[in-house]
Amino acid sequence: MNTPMKLPGARGALRVAVVTETYPPEINGVARTVGLMVEALRKRGHEVHLVRPRQGREGDSSPDPVLRERLVAGFAIPFYPHLQIGLASPSMLHKEWSRWRPDLVHVVTEGPLGWAAVSAARRLAIPVCSDFHTNFHSYSRHYGFGIFAGPVAHYLRALHNRADCTLVPTAEMRANLEALAFERVTVVGRGVDTQLFSPIRRSERLRAAWGCREGDTVVLHVGRLAPEKNLGAFVEAALGMQGIDPNTRVVLVGDGPQGPRLRARHPDFVFAGMRTGEDLAEHYASADVFLFPSTNRDLRQRYARSDGERPGRGRLRLRRRAAVLAPWRERAARASGRCRRVRADGGSARPEPEAGVALRAGS
């Protein structure tokens, strides 16, 4: 059992330094998560010192007059030009935190900025916790750099094992990291804003804009259009569904390096681009099937997000059985048939034990 960290200000307001290489208004899952975390900490009366790279033409001053920020230099990540690697020296952060000493340093991302933050916190004897969001060691294989998967995994393990604990969203991810010799891994479950992501946001106007008629089925994918998302499986399954039912519309929300090729090859698909807030929630609610083929994320988290419920104590609570796992080796037509049966049965389906493509029927 992990020993809880003892924080000096644990009985009252805390000073928390949050170190991240992505932050709103950037659009990605990590930026969204850390933005909500900072907002929640501030609402509860805690002081936050945010350390992040400058975005665009930002100067040295913070765009938020209330939030304490330290903006640092950064450069674009290859293949991810909209994301940055932050650059800061441990001595700079040591000086910063000697003047304003945090009770806790929370490292969100694992680039050079995160390593510098851990080093500075260790010199100052400040407790450190880290987040593990992305399997970068697995991603390298999707970009033709599989030879670096081992060194990347070694670097990630070294960084996280310098922290007092590493936070992950699921027990499955904890088990995977512990198998790679990561230490002090703790599960902190994610949640969904059920006021925002709700079936009541279903929009016939939006469905009409997608070219849908009454009774048509909409298959939805939400995420970055990138190699690590296994989009070939998505396309195969979606085309299989169209082969069974020609009145199936395919909608993709998000963008990325594979976007131009997908648009050229599948002009009949609807490419909705980046969506946020109520607009994104409306897209989710207006679809009938959420099809998620990525093998790099925990599927139960996606069930939670798509069904508007919350995972709790390591288990997923659904309003009804509304999702199935189609083994990834299974042909698209069979996966499509499973999805159609879920919808026809009002959401009653028995998940398959082998991980694969997640198919979720709309309410």
VEXKEFI-731088 format. One record per residue (C-alpha): residue in one letter; x, y, z. Coordinates in pm, whole numbers. Each point is the difference from the previous one (the first is absolute). Last residue first. Layout:
N
+------+--------+--------+--------+
: zaza :   east :  north :     up :
+------+--------+--------+--------+
:    a :      X :      Y :      Z :
...
+------+--------+--------+--------+
This chain:
363
+------+--------+--------+--------+
: zaza :   east :  north :     up :
+------+--------+--------+--------+
:    s :  -2949 :    669 :  -2629 :
:    g :    294 :    -59 :   -231 :
:    a :    163 :   -339 :    -41 :
:    r :    366 :    -35 :     94 :
:    l :    261 :   -192 :   -190 :
:    a :    346 :    -43 :    144 :
:    v :    246 :   -175 :   -229 :
:    g :    229 :   -247 :    171 :
:    a :     57 :   -153 :    339 :
:    e :    -91 :   -365 :     41 :
:    p :   -266 :    -70 :    264 :
:    e :   -300 :     73 :   -224 :
:    p :   -260 :    233 :    145 :
:    r :   -356 :   -136 :     28 :
:    a :   -263 :    213 :   -163 :
:    s :   -319 :    175 :    100 :
:    g :     -9 :    353 :   -141 :
:    g :   -354 :     27 :   -126 :
:    d :     14 :   -339 :   -170 :
:    a :     10 :    155 :   -348 :
:    r :    293 :    225 :     95 :
:    v :    203 :   -282 :    150 :
:    r :    -88 :   -222 :   -297 :
:    r :    127 :    263 :   -246 :
:    c :    330 :     22 :    189 :
:    r :     49 :   -375 :     -4 :
:    g :    -70 :     -9 :   -374 :
:    s :    260 :    267 :    -60 :
:    a :    259 :   -203 :    189 :
:    r :    -93 :   -301 :   -212 :
:    a :     30 :    206 :   -321 :
:    a :    327 :    156 :    115 :
:    r :    176 :   -332 :     38 :
:    e :    105 :   -105 :    349 :
:    r :    372 :     25 :     71 :
:    w :    -61 :    304 :    218 :
:    p :   -239 :   -186 :    224 :
:    a :   -332 :    193 :     -2 :
:    l :    -60 :    149 :    343 :
:    v :   -360 :     94 :     62 :
:    a :   -184 :    301 :    133 :
:    a :   -342 :    105 :    121 :
:    r :    -66 :   -222 :    297 :
:    r :   -219 :    244 :    189 :
:    r :     50 :    316 :    204 :
:    l :    364 :    -99 :      9 :
:    r :    225 :    -20 :    304 :
:    l :    362 :    -83 :    -70 :
:    r :    204 :   -159 :    274 :
:    g :    337 :     98 :    147 :
:    r :   -150 :    165 :    305 :
:    g :   -226 :    217 :   -216 :
:    p :    -11 :     67 :   -373 :
:    r :   -245 :    276 :    -84 :
:    e :   -286 :     12 :   -246 :
:    g :    -71 :    197 :   -316 :
:    d :     -2 :   -301 :   -231 :
:    s :    278 :    118 :   -230 :
:    r :    237 :    114 :    271 :
:    a :    -50 :   -305 :    218 :
:    y :     33 :   -242 :   -290 :
:    r :    317 :    180 :    -99 :
:    q :    147 :    -50 :    345 :
:    r :    -92 :   -367 :    -24 :
:    l :    204 :    -28 :   -317 :
:    d :    335 :     81 :    162 :
:    r :    207 :    182 :   -257 :
:    n :    266 :   -112 :   -247 :
:    t :   -201 :   -258 :   -198 :
:    s :   -204 :    265 :   -179 :
:    p :   -313 :   -126 :   -177 :
:    f :   -278 :    216 :    148 :
:    l :   -340 :    -14 :   -168 :
:    f :   -275 :    204 :    164 :
:    v :   -331 :   -105 :   -155 :
:    d :   -323 :    201 :    -21 :
:    a :    132 :    354 :    -40 :
:    s :   -181 :    319 :    101 :
:    a :    105 :    -20 :    365 :
:    y :    371 :     -5 :    -77 :
:    h :    -24 :    287 :   -249 :
:    e :   -208 :    206 :    243 :
:    a :    260 :    -53 :    273 :
:    l :    269 :    128 :   -235 :
:    d :   -197 :    319 :    -69 :
:    e :    -78 :     39 :    370 :
:    g :    372 :     16 :     78 :
:    t :    250 :    -65 :   -276 :
:    r :     19 :   -104 :   -363 :
:    m :    297 :    -46 :   -234 :
:    g :    -83 :   -105 :   -355 :
:    a :   -343 :   -131 :   -108 :
:    f :    122 :   -234 :   -274 :
:    v :   -313 :   -166 :   -141 :
:    f :     85 :   -311 :   -204 :
:    d :   -111 :     -5 :   -365 :
:    p :    338 :    138 :   -116 :
:    h :    174 :   -314 :    128 :
:    r :    343 :    -33 :   -160 :
:    a :     81 :    372 :    -29 :
:    r :   -141 :     86 :    343 :
:    l :    189 :   -289 :    159 :
:    r :    326 :    110 :   -161 :
:    p :    -42 :    362 :    112 :
:    g :    -93 :   -100 :    359 :
:    q :    286 :   -242 :     64 :
:    p :    219 :    271 :    156 :
:    g :   -269 :    116 :    244 :
:    d :   -359 :    106 :     41 :
:    g :   -296 :    -57 :    228 :
:    v :   -361 :   -117 :    -33 :
:    l :    -60 :   -273 :   -257 :
:    v :   -352 :    -77 :   -129 :
:    v :   -106 :   -306 :   -201 :
:    r :   -360 :    -26 :   -125 :
:    t :   -175 :   -335 :    -30 :
:    n :   -292 :    -17 :   -243 :
:    p :    183 :   -260 :   -213 :
:    d :    -62 :   -262 :    274 :
:    i :    204 :   -319 :    -14 :
:    g :    269 :    142 :   -230 :
:    q :    -17 :    326 :    193 :
:    m :     80 :   -194 :    316 :
:    g :    299 :   -162 :   -170 :
:    l :    115 :    344 :   -116 :
:    a :    -11 :    116 :    362 :
:    a :    189 :   -309 :    120 :
:    e :    275 :     38 :   -260 :
:    v :     26 :    376 :     60 :
:    f :     30 :    -46 :    375 :
:    a :    255 :   -281 :    -39 :
:    g :    212 :    222 :   -224 :
:    l :    -37 :    274 :    260 :
:    n :    226 :   -179 :    247 :
:    k :     27 :    312 :    219 :
:    e :    382 :    -15 :      7 :
:    p :     16 :    106 :   -365 :
:    a :   -174 :    336 :     55 :
:    l :   -342 :    155 :    -52 :
:    r :    -30 :    122 :    359 :
:    g :   -320 :    -95 :    171 :
:    v :   -375 :    -48 :    -27 :
:    h :   -140 :   -270 :   -231 :
:    l :   -373 :    -17 :    -67 :
:    v :   -223 :   -241 :   -193 :
:    v :   -337 :    157 :    -88 :
:    t :   -292 :   -233 :    -81 :
:    d :   -283 :    125 :   -224 :
:    g :   -356 :    -38 :    126 :
:    e :   -114 :    346 :   -102 :
:    r :    235 :    144 :   -261 :
:    c :    359 :     94 :     57 :
:    g :    204 :    234 :   -221 :
:    w :    240 :    107 :    277 :
:    a :   -179 :    337 :     12 :
:    a :   -322 :   -195 :     60 :
:    r :    164 :   -166 :    301 :
:    l :     95 :    343 :    133 :
:    r :   -357 :    127 :    -29 :
:    e :   -130 :   -321 :    155 :
:    s :    207 :     84 :    307 :
:    r :     61 :   -232 :    295 :
:    r :     93 :    221 :    295 :
:    i :   -247 :   -180 :    229 :
:    p :    223 :   -307 :    -27 :
:    s :    244 :    164 :    246 :
:    f :    363 :    104 :      0 :
:    l :    -13 :    346 :    161 :
:    q :   -195 :    -74 :    316 :
:    t :    166 :   -340 :     20 :
:    d :    344 :    156 :     24 :
:    v :    197 :   -324 :    -22 :
:    g :    235 :   -147 :    257 :
:    r :    351 :   -138 :     21 :
:    g :    128 :   -247 :    257 :
:    v :    314 :     56 :    208 :
:    v :    198 :   -323 :      6 :
:    t :    341 :      8 :    171 :
:    v :    338 :   -116 :   -130 :
:    r :    276 :     -8 :    265 :
:    e :    258 :   -160 :   -232 :
:    f :     27 :    -58 :   -375 :
:    a :    175 :   -331 :    -64 :
:    l :   -147 :    -61 :   -352 :
:    a :   -252 :   -249 :    145 :
:    e :    -89 :    276 :    246 :
:    l :    -87 :    220 :   -297 :
:    n :   -240 :   -254 :   -151 :
:    a :   -160 :    -75 :    337 :
:    r :    -56 :    371 :     66 :
:    m :   -149 :     41 :   -347 :
:    e :   -245 :   -280 :     69 :
:    a :    -90 :    146 :    340 :
:    t :   -114 :    315 :   -172 :
:    p :     57 :    378 :    -16 :
:    v :    372 :     18 :     87 :
:    l :    181 :    209 :    264 :
:    t :    371 :    -47 :     69 :
:    c :    124 :     29 :    359 :
:    d :    290 :    145 :    196 :
:    a :    169 :     91 :   -328 :
:    r :    348 :   -118 :   -104 :
:    n :   -159 :   -322 :   -127 :
:    h :   -199 :    206 :   -248 :
:    l :    309 :    145 :   -167 :
:    a :    198 :   -324 :    -16 :
:    r :   -299 :   -195 :   -131 :
:    l :    -65 :    256 :   -273 :
:    y :    367 :     -3 :   -103 :
:    h :     14 :   -382 :    -13 :
:    a :   -324 :    -13 :   -204 :
:    v :    150 :    250 :   -246 :
:    p :    323 :   -204 :    -21 :
:    g :   -197 :   -318 :    -77 :
:    a :   -238 :    154 :   -255 :
:    f :    290 :    166 :   -187 :
:    i :     36 :   -276 :   -262 :
:    g :   -372 :     38 :    -66 :
:    f :     68 :    333 :   -169 :
:    g :   -217 :    -44 :   -310 :
:    y :   -276 :    230 :    121 :
:    h :   -239 :   -263 :    136 :
:    r :    279 :   -175 :    189 :
:    s :     83 :    318 :    192 :
:    y :   -356 :      9 :    135 :
:    s :     64 :   -304 :    220 :
:    h :    280 :    169 :    198 :
:    f :   -212 :    316 :     11 :
:    n :   -277 :   -183 :    184 :
:    t :   -183 :    317 :    105 :
:    h :   -160 :    122 :    321 :
:    f :    229 :    -89 :    291 :
:    d :    -28 :    274 :    260 :
:    s :    268 :     87 :    256 :
:    c :     13 :     70 :    372 :
:    v :    282 :    186 :    171 :
:    p :     59 :     86 :    367 :
:    i :    234 :    299 :     55 :
:    a :    346 :    -78 :    138 :
:    l :    147 :    312 :   -167 :
:    r :    254 :   -195 :   -204 :
:    r :   -272 :   -257 :    -81 :
:    a :   -236 :    273 :   -118 :
:    a :    265 :    142 :   -235 :
:    s :     75 :   -341 :   -152 :
:    v :   -368 :    -88 :    -40 :
:    a :    -65 :    334 :   -172 :
:    a :    298 :    -41 :   -233 :
:    w :   -124 :   -343 :   -106 :
:    g :   -349 :    140 :    -66 :
:    l :    139 :    283 :   -211 :
:    p :    220 :   -244 :   -193 :
:    g :   -314 :   -191 :   -102 :
:    e :   -209 :   -223 :    225 :
:    t :   -334 :    176 :     30 :
:    v :   -226 :     68 :    300 :
:    v :    252 :     59 :    279 :
:    h :   -172 :     99 :    328 :
:    v :    232 :    175 :    244 :
:    l :   -140 :     12 :    354 :
:    d :     16 :    232 :    300 :
:    p :    131 :    276 :   -226 :
:    r :    274 :    242 :    106 :
:    w :    -34 :    344 :   -155 :
:    r :    349 :    160 :     14 :
:    s :    186 :   -333 :     16 :
:    w :   -247 :   -129 :   -258 :
:    e :    117 :    246 :   -265 :
:    k :    369 :    -47 :     80 :
:    h :    -29 :   -377 :    -21 :
:    l :   -206 :     39 :   -319 :
:    m :    282 :    200 :   -162 :
:    s :    264 :   -240 :    136 :
:    p :   -185 :   -303 :   -141 :
:    s :     30 :    157 :   -345 :
:    a :   -303 :     56 :   -219 :
:    l :   -106 :   -115 :   -345 :
:    g :   -349 :   -115 :    -92 :
:    i :    -70 :   -243 :   -283 :
:    q :   -291 :    131 :   -199 :
:    l :   -323 :   -115 :   -160 :
:    h :   -165 :    138 :   -317 :
:    p :    285 :   -136 :   -215 :
:    y :    -67 :   -362 :    107 :
:    f :    194 :   -200 :   -262 :
:    p :    324 :    137 :    151 :
:    i :    -77 :    180 :    330 :
:    a :      0 :    379 :    -31 :
:    f :    245 :    206 :    205 :
:    g :    -19 :    155 :    345 :
:    a :    106 :    298 :    209 :
:    v :   -143 :     60 :    345 :
:    l :   -307 :    171 :    148 :
:    r :    -21 :     16 :    378 :
:    e :   -357 :     50 :    112 :
:    r :   -188 :    123 :    309 :
:    l :   -369 :      7 :    -94 :
:    v :   -188 :    324 :     69 :
:    p :    110 :    218 :   -294 :
:    d :    -46 :   -287 :   -248 :
:    p :    185 :     74 :   -326 :
:    s :    325 :    -49 :    195 :
:    s :    293 :    230 :    -75 :
:    d :    310 :   -121 :   -185 :
:    g :   -151 :     53 :   -342 :
:    e :   -251 :   -218 :   -181 :
:    r :     40 :    -13 :   -376 :
:    g :    -99 :   -361 :    -45 :
:    q :    -14 :   -183 :    331 :
:    r :    271 :     53 :    259 :
:    p :    114 :   -317 :    171 :
:    r :   -144 :    -98 :    341 :
:    v :     45 :     51 :    376 :
:    l :   -322 :     65 :    192 :
:    h :     29 :    110 :    362 :
:    v :   -330 :    -78 :    169 :
:    e :   -129 :    119 :    337 :
:    h :   -280 :   -208 :    151 :
:    g :   -337 :    154 :     84 :
:    r :   -225 :   -280 :   -117 :
:    k :    -91 :    188 :   -317 :
:    r :    372 :     32 :    -76 :
:    l :     55 :   -375 :     21 :
:    a :   -303 :    -70 :   -221 :
:    e :    118 :    241 :   -271 :
:    v :    349 :   -149 :      5 :
:    m :   -145 :   -352 :    -34 :
:    l :   -236 :    102 :   -280 :
:    g :    288 :    148 :   -198 :
:    v :    215 :   -307 :     72 :
:    t :   -261 :   -234 :   -147 :
:    r :    -77 :    210 :   -307 :
:    a :    367 :     50 :    -79 :
:    v :     57 :   -376 :     35 :
:    g :   -294 :    -90 :   -225 :
:    n :     93 :    234 :   -282 :
:    i :    -94 :    349 :   -115 :
:    e :    242 :    281 :     88 :
:    p :   -197 :    285 :    161 :
:    p :     80 :   -150 :    244 :
:    y :    323 :   -159 :    127 :
:    t :    282 :   -216 :   -133 :
:    e :    360 :    -34 :    119 :
:    t :    -99 :    -36 :    364 :
:    v :    136 :     79 :    346 :
:    v :   -255 :     70 :    274 :
:    a :    145 :    153 :    318 :
:    v :   -246 :    -40 :    287 :
:    r :    -18 :    221 :    306 :
:    l :   -255 :   -155 :    228 :
:    a :   -291 :    143 :    197 :
:    g :    -68 :   -171 :    330 :
:    r :     65 :   -323 :    186 :
:    a :    240 :   -132 :   -265 :
:    g :    225 :    305 :     20 :
:    p :    326 :   -183 :     75 :
:    l :    -83 :   -296 :   -226 :
:    k :     49 :   -359 :    111 :
:    m :     -6 :   -238 :   -296 :
:    p :   -212 :   -309 :     53 :
:    t :    190 :   -331 :     35 :
:    n :    -80 :   -235 :   -290 :
:    m :   -128 :   -346 :     88 :
+------+--------+--------+--------+
